[in-house]
């Protein structure tokens, strides 16, 4: 029996969460180092998974399958394709930086303060989320996926509601109320999506007689499983609704700005760079593979919603006065690009969408973490409270600029490749949608450069005149991410080599081929 590598990759952070939570309350520093150690060990295992994965091999590799709830046909089945491997690597990479960035976020405000939950709980919850997200990327049993898709809401609820941002202009009581509101809104939206998905999961079992993704796909390909058109469409809508809430797609997005605004910067990164990717990943793995005809039927409507998300998110980002809300609305716009790429039904679009998931995670992490460092120094999230920061903290301002330029997909940085592929893939099949989406790029340049101008340039405001530059720990958090943004922007081939074969399988699932170019290339 081979070593269960995928299980180990998810179990390790779960064990780390338990161990970190068990550290005595007086040993806060020990809990931090323990959490960091487990997150780094998980990263090592994720690298092993990446190395062991053969892009030219079987669709799902490193598979594990064991009977679990036999009476209900539920199995413990894991396996990864190129898309899952890329997102597991992203998750395992970001968690150590999230832990480092949040090193002091759960410390008491003063000695003996009871206004913040124990430090151990903060880091334990982060590791718990990591374990559930990784299992979601690995699960090939639909019911198993559903369990962890929903279970991750619990630690996220406590991270948002119990460890919120300290920079609040209206006092601790008001801040606690707004954190609770954001956490409850996050939970209710995602639970509503999850309950609708549960009905669809049960319906799928009634139709297929199994929860196994591979068995259902084989039965459909072999003709032994046929779904009535209306049945397939209703089941697709049940799955897609839950994933669209998680993604988040307009008009199901309204929980995200509140959640990111009230969270600490590392938790905000955890939400949008890690947890939300489960939604877009699941669209590729489950919606397109299980319901190919319904996916094609719903494509025009989904593309319209995606374009609305792109333009709507970007327009609202332009008008924001709160730094975190601006980044949240920018993320809604970016998720619109990802969903548009998935449902463009072209290999370029889906490859670009997968790269976008990874690259958006990196660029948002840089921008939000630097914003968090900035906010912790000034004690305010309002853009108007800053000015001239680049003169007193040039390294902070420089890295903030790099994160912003990556967000607007500047050529030479990783998100440019993703956005270019998504737009090319969309233009070839849906040119009008592609043209409208392009305006999102213009708006991205506007909100990013205006944010930088108002916070970093101009006269130095008295409140920021003594602001310290990035410290060693903070540089250690952002420097590797900046290097990756540049490396994948210049040389994305290592990532595309892993992703492209998986995209070919997905295109085969929906029986789509790339449109032929109107003008053939000269031979």
N, C-alpha and C positions, 0 to 999 in steps of 0.2 A: 504493500500500500504506500503510495507516494505521500510526501509531506503535504498537508492541506494548506498551501501557501495563501490562498485567498481568504480562508477562514482566519488564519493567523494575522493577516493584514488588518482585519476588522476587530478581532478579539484583543489585539495588543492595546489599542487605545481604550477599549472598554475596561480592560484590567487596570490600565493607567488611571482611568476615571475613578474606579473604586479605591485604588491605592491612594490617590491624591485626596479624595474625600475623607479617608481614614486617618490622615495626618493630624496630630493634635493641634488644636486651635492656636496655641502659642508658637507653633512652628511654621509660620506663614512662608518664610523664605525657603524652607525645605520643601514645602508643597509646590512652590513655583518651580524649583529645580527638578523635582520629580516629574511634574507635568511636562516640562521641556524635554526631559530625557525620554519619556515615553513617546512624545511626538516625533523626536528625532529617530528613535528606533522604528517607528511606523514608517517614516520616510525611507529608511534603509530597506524595509520589506517592500515598499512600493517600487523602489528602484529595481529590486530583484524581480518583481512581477513584470516590470517594463522590459528588463533584459531577457527574461525567459519567454516573453511573448514573441511569436513569429508572425509578422504581418502577412506572410505568404502561406501560412498554415491554415488550419481549420478556422471556421468563423468564430466559434467559442472555444477558448483554450483554458488550461489549468482548471478544468471542470471538476466539480464535486457533486455527488448526488447520493442522498441518504433518505430513507423513509422517515417521516416526521409525524404527521397526523394522518395515519393511513386511512382511517374511517372517512375522512373528508377529501382524500386524494391530494393532500398537501405534502410536498417533498422539500427537503433542504437541498436546493439545487443552486449552484453558483457556477459562473463562467464569465469570461471577459472577451469582448471584441476590441478592436482598435480604439473605438470611441470611449468605451468604459475604461480602458487602460490609461488613456490620456487624462481623463477626468479624475481617476484615482490618484495619478501622479500629481495633478494640480492640487487636489485636496490635501494630500500628505505633505506637499511642499509648503502650502500656505499656513498650515496649522502651527508649526514652530515659530513662524514670524508673527502670527496672531498672539501666541503666548508671550513672546518677547515684547511685543508692542503693548500688551495689556499688563505688563509686569507690576505696575502700581495702581491699576484701575480699580481693584477691589480692596485696596488698603483702607483702613478706617480713616475718616477725616481728621480725627484727633484721638489721642490715647483714650481708650475706654469707650469710644463711640459705638453705638448700636445701630447707627443709621445705614450700615452696609452689611450685607450678608458676609459670612466668613470667606476669606480669600480662597480657602481650599475649595469651596463650592463653585466659585467662578471658574477655576481651571478644570475642575472635574467635569463640569457641564460642557465645556468646550471639547474635551476629549470624548465625552459621550456623543456629542453631535458628530464628531469625526467618525466614530465607529459606525453610526447609523447611516451616514451618507455613503461611506465606502461600501457597506453591505447593499445599499440601494443600487449602486453602480455594478455590483457583482451578481445580484439575484436574477436567476432565470426562471424561477417559479413566480407566477403572478401574485399569488397570495403572500408569499414570503416578501416580495417587493413591497406590497401594500402595507404590511406590518411595520416595516422600517420607514417607509414613506410617511406614515402617520406618527410613529413613535418619536421621530426627531422633533416634532412640534413641542413636546413636553420640556426638554431641556432648553429649547429656544425661548419658550414662554418665560421661563425663570431668568434667562440671561437678559431678556429685554426688560421685564418688569422688575427684576431684583437688582440689576447692576447697571442702571441707566447712566446717561451722561450727567456729569456734575456741573457742566456749564449751563446754568439756567438763571435767567434774569429775575425770576419771580419767587425765589425761595425754595427751600427743600420740600415744603408741603405741596406746593403747586407742581413741582417737578415730579414728586411721587405719584400724584394724580395723573399727570400726563403719561408717565411711564406705564402705569397700570392700564390706562386707556389704550396705548399703543400695543401692549402685550395682549390684551383681551381681543382687540381688533385683529391682530395677527392670527391669534388662535381661532377665532370664530370663522374668519374667511377660509382658512386652510382646513378646518374641520368640516365646514360645509362642502368644500370640494372633495374632501376625503370620503364623506358619507355618500355622496353621489357616485363616486368611484367604486365604493364598496358594493352598491347595488349593481353596477356594471360588472364587477368581478364575479359576483354570484351568478349573474346572467350568463357570463362567459362560461362558467363551469357547467351550468345547466345545458348549454348548447354543445360544448366541446367534451365534457366529461372529464376534464383534467385542468390543472392549473399550470402545467409545464409548458413553457414558451416553445421549446424545441418540438415537443409532441404536437402541439397545436399547429405550428408552422409546417411540420412534415405532413400532417393530416390534410391541411389545406392545399399544400402543393401536390399531394398525391390524389386529391379529389375525393377522399373519404370523408371530408368534413366540408359541408356547404352551409353557409349562413344565408338566411333570407335577407334580401336587400334592406328592408326596414329594420330587422334585428341588428344587422351589422352597423347600421347608421346610429341607432340608439346606443349601442354598446360603445361605439367610437366616441360619441358625444359625452358619455359618462366618464370615460378615461380622459378625454381632452379637457373637459371642464376642470378637473382636479389639477391637471398639469398646467393649464393656463393661469389658474390662481397662483400656483407656486412660482410660475415663470418670472414675473407676472405680466400678463397681457391685458391691455385696455379692453373692457372697462373693469376688469377684476383686479386692478393694480393698487387700489387706494390704501391698502394696508402698508405698503412698502415705505412711502415717505415718512409716515408716523413712526414705524419701527426703526428706521435708520436714524431719524432725528433724535429719538430718545435713547438709543443704544450708545454704548461706548464705541469709539471708532473701530477697535478690533472686532467687536460683535457685529457691527455694521458690515465689515468685510466678510465675516462669517456668513451673514445673511445673503448678501448679493453675489459674492464671489464663489461661494461653496454651496449653500443650501438651495438657492434658487436654480442652480444648474441641474438639479435633479429633475425639475420640471421639463426643461428643454431636452435633456437626455432621454427622458421617458417618452417624449413625443417620437423620437427616432426609434427607440427600441420597441415600444409597445404599440403606439398608434399606427405607425406605418407598417410594422410587421404583422400585427394581428388583424388589422382592418384595412387592407390596401385599397379596396374599392371605395369604402367610406371616406378614406383619407383623400382620395382624388375628388370625390363628390364635394367634400367640405373645403377644398383648397381655395376656390375664389373668395369665399367669405373670410377664411382665416387670413389670406393675404391682405384683404382690406383692413381687418383688425390690426394686423402687423404694421401696416403703413400708418394707420391712425396712431398707434403706439409710438412709432418713430417720430412723427411730426408733433404730436401732442406732448410727449415727454420732453422733446427738445425745446418747444415753445415755453412750457412751464419752467424749465431749467433757466431759460433766459431771464425770467422775471423773479427769480427767487432772491430773498434777502438772507436766507440761512444757508450756510455753506453745505451742511449735511443734506438738507432737502434738495439743493441744487444737484449734488452728486446722485441722490436717489432718483430724481427725475431723469437725469442723464442715463442712468442704468435702465430705466423703463424704455427709453429710446433705443438703447443698445440691444435689449432683449427683443424689441421689435425687429431689428435686423436679423437676429439669430433665428427667430420663428419664420421670418420671410425666407431666409435661406433654406430652412428645412422643407418648407412647403412649396418652394419654387420647383421642386421635383427635377432638379438637375444635379449632376455630380459636382459641378463647381459650387453650386449653392449650398449643398449639404456638407461638402468639405469645408467651405468657408464658414458655415454655421458652427461646425465642430471646433474649428480653429478659433472662432470668435468666442466660444465658451471659455477656452483656455486663456486666450489673450485678454479678454475682458476681465477675467479673474485677476490677472497680473496687473493690468493698468489700473483697475479700480482699487486694488490693494495698495498700490503706491500712492494714488491720489488721496484715498480716504485716510490711510495711516498718517501721511504727512499732515493732512487737515486736522487729524486728531492731536498730533504733536503741537500744531499751531494753536488749536483751541485750548489745550491744557495750559499753555503758557499765558494766554490772554484772559481765559475764563469766559469767553463769549463765542457763540456760533454765528453772530451777525456779521455780514460782510462789511457793513459800514463802520464797524469798530476797528478796522485794520487800515493800514496804509504805510508804505515805505518799509515794509519788512525786509525787502532784499538788501537794504543798506545796513541793517543791523544783524541779519541772519542770512547771509548769502547762500550757504549750503542748503538750508531749509527751503529758501525760495527757489533755488536751482532744481532741486529734486521735485518740488511742487510743480514747476514748469514742465519737467519731463513727464510727470504723471498726467498733467493736463494735455500736453501735446500727444501723448499716447491715446488719451480719451478721444481726441478729435481725429485720430487715425492718421497722424503725420507719416508720410513715406519714410522708411528707415526704422520705424518702430513696429512692433509685432501686430497691433490691431489693424494696421493698414492692409496687410496681406489678407486678413480675414474679411474686412469690409469690401475690398476689391473683388474677391471671389464671390461673395454673396451678391453684390451688384451685377457682376458679369453673368452669374448663373440665373439671376432673375430677369435681366434684360433679354436673354436669349429665348425665354418662353413667355414672359409677361412684361413687355417693354414699357407699358404705361405705368405699371406698378413700380418698375425700376426707376423711371424718371422722377416720379413723385418722391420716392424714398431718398433720392439724391439730395433733395433739399434738407434732409436731416444732417448731412455733412456740413452744409453752410451754417446751419443753426448751431451745430456742435462747436464750430470754430468761434462763433459769436459768444456763447455762454462760457466757454473755456477761457478765451482771451480777456473777456470783460472781468471774469472772476480774478484772473491773475493781475490785471491792471489795478483793480480796486483794492486788492489786499496787499500786493507786493511792491507796487510802484508809487510814485508821488512823494509828497512830504512825509516825513516820519512822524506819526502821531505820538504824543507824549506817552500814551499807555503802552506802546510797543518799543519805546526807545531803549529800554534795558532788557529786551527780550534775548535770551541766550540762543545760540545756534544749536544745531543738532548735536546731541551727545553721542558717545561711542556706541551705547546700546541701540540708539535710534538709527545711527548710520548702519549698524549691523543688520537692522531690520530691512531697510529700504535698498541698500546697495546691491545685494544679490538679485533683487527683483528688477532693478533698473538694468542690470547686466543682461538678464534674461529677455527683457523687452527689446533691447538692442540686438541681441544675438538672434532671436527668432524673427526680428524684423528684417535682418540682413540674410539669414540662412534658415528658412522655415522647413527645409527638407526633412530633418529628423522627425518632425511632427507630422508632416503630410504623408511620409512613408508609412507611418503607423495607422493613420486615419483613413487613407484613401481606399484600401481593400474593404474595410467595413462599410464605407459609403457605397461601394459597388454592390455589396449584398443587399443594402437597403433599397437601392434603385431597382434591383432585381425583384425584391418583395412587392414593390408597387408596379412592376412591369412597365417601367419607364426608361426611355433612352434619351440621351441629350439631343436637342434639336440640331439638325444639320445646318451648318452655316450657309447663308444665302449666297455667298461668293466662295467658291472652292479655292483653297490655297494652290498656288502654282507649283507644279512638280518639277 
